[in-house]
Amino acid sequence: MTLVRTFARIEDGGKLSLPTNIKKFAGVTDGDVVELKLVGSDGKILISKKELQKARMKKVAGH
């Protein structure tokens, strides 16, 4: 069941800007970490907000 549906564009460099209504509904703000997961063979993408530990974020940021 679809609760909120909208469209977004993939920009140069692979950036994906989430529309304001999606960010608000999902409780996502600028700088949050999200997980993208391909679901099924039809190419649907699931976006989930993640709470990562600060130590892990520093390790990822150092790459």
Secondary structure, DSSP 8 states (H G I E B T S, - for coil): --S------B-GGG-B---HHHHHHHT--TT-EEEEEEETTTTEEEEEEE---HHHHHHHHT-
